[in-house]
Amino acid sequence: MNNFIIHNFIPGSEWVTIQVNDILNDPHYMDVKSIDLSAYEDGALIQDAFPYLNNEQRELMLTGLTDEMWGDMLGSDEEE
């Protein structure tokens, strides 16, 4: 997916806030290091560029799907 908007960019600052929209176009915000964002844009693997983001955040960046959306699509693992 790789679609994000940079918010709160301050020259010389180590961190930026990015907005990632899910497939329903709802915004989600994450703080990432600007150097890591540059590495990701240059082709670094997402898990290498952002080791401090959790799996759900990285999945949202890649696919636009939240953890809840995945659960809705795949159903519950619990038997009723």
Secondary structure, DSSP 8 states (H G I E B T S, - for coil): ----EEES--TT-SEEEEEEE-TT--EEEEEEEHHHHHHHHTT--HHHH-TTS-HHHHHHHHHS--HHHHHHHH--SS--
